[in-house]
Amino acid sequence: MSTKNAHKAKYHFYFTTAVLKHAEDNHINIGDCFGYGEDNFVVDLYPYSNLIYRCDVLTK
């Protein structure tokens, strides 16, 4: 894995963790809210994680 991909994975991990913690703290069930499982939801968050990574890289 390249360093760039490792950094993207780190962003995805922390972003996903924050989103899922927010959902749990607010009693939001991912399956009920979006109609599919948490695993698929995590995969679907990746483009947003990538966007956050790209924006962060551009501002440095």
N, CA, C and O atoms as a GROMACS GRO file, in nm:
protein
  240
    1MET      N    1   0.085  -0.117   0.000
    1MET     CA    2   0.000   0.000   0.000
    1MET      C    3   0.090   0.123   0.000
    1MET      O    4   0.184   0.133   0.079
    2SER      N    5   0.060   0.216  -0.088
    2SER     CA    6   0.139   0.338  -0.092
    2SER      C    7   0.106   0.428   0.027
    2SER      O    8   0.003   0.410   0.093
    3THR      N    9   0.192   0.522   0.052
    3THR     CA   10   0.170   0.615   0.163
    3THR      C   11   0.041   0.694   0.141
    3THR      O   12  -0.034   0.718   0.235
    4LYS      N   13   0.017   0.734   0.016
    4LYS     CA   14  -0.104   0.810  -0.017
    4LYS      C   15  -0.229   0.729   0.018
    4LYS      O   16  -0.322   0.782   0.079
    5ASN      N   17  -0.230   0.602  -0.020
    5ASN     CA   18  -0.345   0.517   0.011
    5ASN      C   19  -0.360   0.493   0.160
    5ASN      O   20  -0.471   0.484   0.212
    6ALA      N   21  -0.248   0.484   0.230
    6ALA     CA   22  -0.253   0.467   0.375
    6ALA      C   23  -0.314   0.590   0.441
    6ALA      O   24  -0.392   0.578   0.536
    7HIS      N   25  -0.279   0.708   0.392
    7HIS     CA   26  -0.337   0.831   0.446
    7HIS      C   27  -0.487   0.838   0.417
    7HIS      O   28  -0.565   0.879   0.503
    8LYS      N   29  -0.527   0.799   0.296
    8LYS     CA   30  -0.670   0.797   0.262
    8LYS      C   31  -0.745   0.700   0.353
    8LYS      O   32  -0.855   0.729   0.399
    9ALA      N   33  -0.685   0.585   0.378
    9ALA     CA   34  -0.748   0.486   0.466
    9ALA      C   35  -0.764   0.541   0.608
    9ALA      O   36  -0.864   0.516   0.674
   10LYS      N   37  -0.665   0.616   0.653
   10LYS     CA   38  -0.671   0.676   0.787
   10LYS      C   39  -0.786   0.777   0.793
   10LYS      O   40  -0.862   0.779   0.890
   11TYR      N   41  -0.798   0.861   0.692
   11TYR     CA   42  -0.908   0.957   0.687
   11TYR      C   43  -1.042   0.885   0.687
   11TYR      O   44  -1.135   0.925   0.757
   12HIS      N   45  -1.051   0.777   0.609
   12HIS     CA   46  -1.176   0.701   0.601
   12HIS      C   47  -1.209   0.639   0.736
   12HIS      O   48  -1.325   0.641   0.779
   13PHE      N   49  -1.110   0.585   0.803
   13PHE     CA   50  -1.133   0.525   0.935
   13PHE      C   51  -1.188   0.628   1.034
   13PHE      O   52  -1.288   0.603   1.100
   14TYR      N   53  -1.121   0.742   1.043
   14TYR     CA   54  -1.163   0.842   1.142
   14TYR      C   55  -1.296   0.906   1.106
   14TYR      O   56  -1.378   0.931   1.194
   15PHE      N   57  -1.320   0.932   0.978
   15PHE     CA   58  -1.448   0.988   0.935
   15PHE      C   59  -1.561   0.890   0.962
   15PHE      O   60  -1.665   0.928   1.016
   16THR      N   61  -1.541   0.764   0.924
   16THR     CA   62  -1.644   0.662   0.945
   16THR      C   63  -1.671   0.642   1.094
   16THR      O   64  -1.787   0.630   1.134
   17THR      N   65  -1.567   0.639   1.174
   17THR     CA   66  -1.583   0.625   1.318
   17THR      C   67  -1.666   0.740   1.375
   17THR      O   68  -1.754   0.719   1.458
   18ALA      N   69  -1.638   0.862   1.329
   18ALA     CA   70  -1.713   0.978   1.378
   18ALA      C   71  -1.859   0.973   1.336
   18ALA      O   72  -1.948   1.003   1.416
   19VAL      N   73  -1.885   0.934   1.212
   19VAL     CA   74  -2.023   0.926   1.163
   19VAL      C   75  -2.100   0.819   1.240
   19VAL      O   76  -2.213   0.843   1.283
   20LEU      N   77  -2.040   0.702   1.256
   20LEU     CA   78  -2.109   0.593   1.326
   20LEU      C   79  -2.129   0.625   1.475
   20LEU      O   80  -2.231   0.588   1.534
   21LYS      N   81  -2.032   0.693   1.536
   21LYS     CA   82  -2.048   0.733   1.676
   21LYS      C   83  -2.162   0.834   1.689
   21LYS      O   84  -2.242   0.825   1.782
   22HIS      N   85  -2.169   0.929   1.597
   22HIS     CA   86  -2.278   1.027   1.599
   22HIS      C   87  -2.412   0.956   1.585
   22HIS      O   88  -2.508   0.988   1.655
   23ALA      N   89  -2.419   0.860   1.494
   23ALA     CA   90  -2.544   0.785   1.474
   23ALA      C   91  -2.582   0.710   1.603
   23ALA      O   92  -2.698   0.712   1.645
   24GLU      N   93  -2.484   0.646   1.664
   24GLU     CA   94  -2.512   0.570   1.787
   24GLU      C   95  -2.554   0.663   1.900
   24GLU      O   96  -2.650   0.634   1.973
   25ASP      N   97  -2.484   0.775   1.916
   25ASP     CA   98  -2.516   0.869   2.023
   25ASP      C   99  -2.657   0.928   2.008
   25ASP      O  100  -2.720   0.965   2.107
   26ASN      N  101  -2.704   0.935   1.885
   26ASN     CA  102  -2.835   0.994   1.858
   26ASN      C  103  -2.941   0.888   1.828
   26ASN      O  104  -3.049   0.920   1.777
   27HIS      N  105  -2.909   0.763   1.860
   27HIS     CA  106  -3.003   0.651   1.843
   27HIS      C  107  -3.054   0.640   1.700
   27HIS      O  108  -3.172   0.615   1.676
   28ILE      N  109  -2.962   0.658   1.604
   28ILE     CA  110  -2.995   0.644   1.462
   28ILE      C  111  -2.949   0.506   1.417
   28ILE      O  112  -2.831   0.473   1.429
   29ASN      N  113  -3.040   0.427   1.367
   29ASN     CA  114  -3.007   0.295   1.316
   29ASN      C  115  -2.978   0.308   1.167
   29ASN      O  116  -3.066   0.348   1.090
   30ILE      N  117  -2.857   0.274   1.126
   30ILE     CA  118  -2.816   0.288   0.986
   30ILE      C  119  -2.908   0.208   0.894
   30ILE      O  120  -2.950   0.258   0.790
   31GLY      N  121  -2.939   0.086   0.932
   31GLY     CA  122  -3.027   0.002   0.850
   31GLY      C  123  -3.165   0.062   0.832
   31GLY      O  124  -3.220   0.060   0.722
   32ASP      N  125  -3.221   0.114   0.941
   32ASP     CA  126  -3.354   0.175   0.933
   32ASP      C  127  -3.351   0.306   0.855
   32ASP      O  128  -3.444   0.337   0.781
   33CYS      N  129  -3.245   0.380   0.872
   33CYS     CA  130  -3.237   0.513   0.811
   33CYS      C  131  -3.206   0.505   0.661
   33CYS      O  132  -3.265   0.579   0.582
   34PHE      N  133  -3.114   0.416   0.622
   34PHE     CA  134  -3.070   0.411   0.483
   34PHE      C  135  -3.116   0.287   0.408
   34PHE      O  136  -3.103   0.279   0.286
   35GLY      N  137  -3.169   0.191   0.480
   35GLY     CA  138  -3.226   0.074   0.414
   35GLY      C  139  -3.127  -0.034   0.375
   35GLY      O  140  -3.160  -0.122   0.296
   36TYR      N  141  -3.006  -0.028   0.427
   36TYR     CA  142  -2.911  -0.136   0.404
   36TYR      C  143  -2.812  -0.144   0.520
   36TYR      O  144  -2.814  -0.060   0.609
   37GLY      N  145  -2.728  -0.244   0.517
   37GLY     CA  146  -2.642  -0.274   0.630
   37GLY      C  147  -2.529  -0.175   0.652
   37GLY      O  148  -2.494  -0.096   0.564
   38GLU      N  149  -2.474  -0.183   0.772
   38GLU     CA  150  -2.366  -0.093   0.811
   38GLU      C  151  -2.241  -0.113   0.725
   38GLU      O  152  -2.172  -0.016   0.695
   39ASP      N  153  -2.213  -0.236   0.685
   39ASP     CA  154  -2.095  -0.261   0.600
   39ASP      C  155  -2.106  -0.185   0.468
   39ASP      O  156  -2.009  -0.123   0.425
   40ASN      N  157  -2.222  -0.190   0.406
   40ASN     CA  158  -2.242  -0.118   0.280
   40ASN      C  159  -2.235   0.033   0.304
   40ASN      O  160  -2.182   0.106   0.220
   41PHE      N  161  -2.288   0.077   0.415
   41PHE     CA  162  -2.284   0.219   0.449
   41PHE      C  163  -2.140   0.267   0.461
   41PHE      O  164  -2.106   0.375   0.412
   42VAL      N  165  -2.055   0.188   0.526
   42VAL     CA  166  -1.914   0.224   0.542
   42VAL      C  167  -1.846   0.234   0.405
   42VAL      O  168  -1.768   0.326   0.381
   43VAL      N  169  -1.876   0.141   0.316
   43VAL     CA  170  -1.819   0.146   0.181
   43VAL      C  171  -1.868   0.271   0.108
   43VAL      O  172  -1.791   0.337   0.038
   44ASP      N  173  -1.995   0.303   0.123
   44ASP     CA  174  -2.051   0.421   0.056
   44ASP      C  175  -1.996   0.552   0.111
   44ASP      O  176  -2.006   0.655   0.044
   45LEU      N  177  -1.941   0.551   0.230
   45LEU     CA  178  -1.880   0.672   0.286
   45LEU      C  179  -1.742   0.702   0.225
   45LEU      O  180  -1.692   0.813   0.238
   46TYR      N  181  -1.682   0.604   0.158
   46TYR     CA  182  -1.545   0.622   0.109
   46TYR      C  183  -1.528   0.743   0.017
   46TYR      O  184  -1.432   0.817   0.034
   47PRO      N  185  -1.618   0.766  -0.080
   47PRO     CA  186  -1.598   0.885  -0.164
   47PRO      C  187  -1.596   1.016  -0.083
   47PRO      O  188  -1.524   1.110  -0.119
   48TYR      N  189  -1.673   1.022   0.023
   48TYR     CA  190  -1.672   1.141   0.108
   48TYR      C  191  -1.542   1.151   0.186
   48TYR      O  192  -1.488   1.260   0.205
   49SER      N  193  -1.492   1.039   0.232
   49SER     CA  194  -1.362   1.037   0.300
   49SER      C  195  -1.252   1.083   0.206
   49SER      O  196  -1.163   1.159   0.244
   50ASN      N  197  -1.259   1.037   0.082
   50ASN     CA  198  -1.161   1.075  -0.018
   50ASN      C  199  -1.168   1.225  -0.046
   50ASN      O  200  -1.065   1.291  -0.061
   51LEU      N  201  -1.288   1.279  -0.052
   51LEU     CA  202  -1.305   1.423  -0.074
   51LEU      C  203  -1.246   1.503   0.043
   51LEU      O  204  -1.179   1.604   0.021
   52ILE      N  205  -1.271   1.458   0.164
   52ILE     CA  206  -1.213   1.524   0.282
   52ILE      C  207  -1.061   1.520   0.274
   52ILE      O  208  -0.994   1.619   0.302
   53TYR      N  209  -1.006   1.405   0.237
   53TYR     CA  210  -0.861   1.390   0.223
   53TYR      C  211  -0.807   1.489   0.119
   53TYR      O  212  -0.709   1.559   0.145
   54ARG      N  213  -0.872   1.494   0.003
   54ARG     CA  214  -0.825   1.582  -0.104
   54ARG      C  215  -0.832   1.728  -0.065
   54ARG      O  216  -0.740   1.805  -0.094
   55CYS      N  217  -0.939   1.768   0.002
   55CYS     CA  218  -0.952   1.907   0.048
   55CYS      C  219  -0.845   1.940   0.151
   55CYS      O  220  -0.788   2.050   0.149
   56ASP      N  221  -0.817   1.847   0.240
   56ASP     CA  222  -0.715   1.869   0.341
   56ASP      C  223  -0.577   1.882   0.278
   56ASP      O  224  -0.497   1.966   0.320
   57VAL      N  225  -0.548   1.799   0.180
   57VAL     CA  226  -0.418   1.805   0.114
   57VAL      C  227  -0.401   1.937   0.040
   57VAL      O  228  -0.292   1.995   0.039
   58LEU      N  229  -0.508   1.986  -0.022
   58LEU     CA  230  -0.501   2.112  -0.096
   58LEU      C  231  -0.481   2.233  -0.006
   58LEU      O  232  -0.428   2.335  -0.050
   59THR      N  233  -0.523   2.224   0.118
   59THR     CA  234  -0.511   2.338   0.209
   59THR      C  235  -0.378   2.341   0.283
   59THR      O  236  -0.352   2.434   0.359
   60LYS      N  237  -0.295   2.243   0.261
   60LYS     CA  238  -0.164   2.240   0.330
   60LYS      C  239  -0.057   2.303   0.245
   60LYS      O  240   0.058   2.310   0.286
   0.00000   0.00000   0.00000
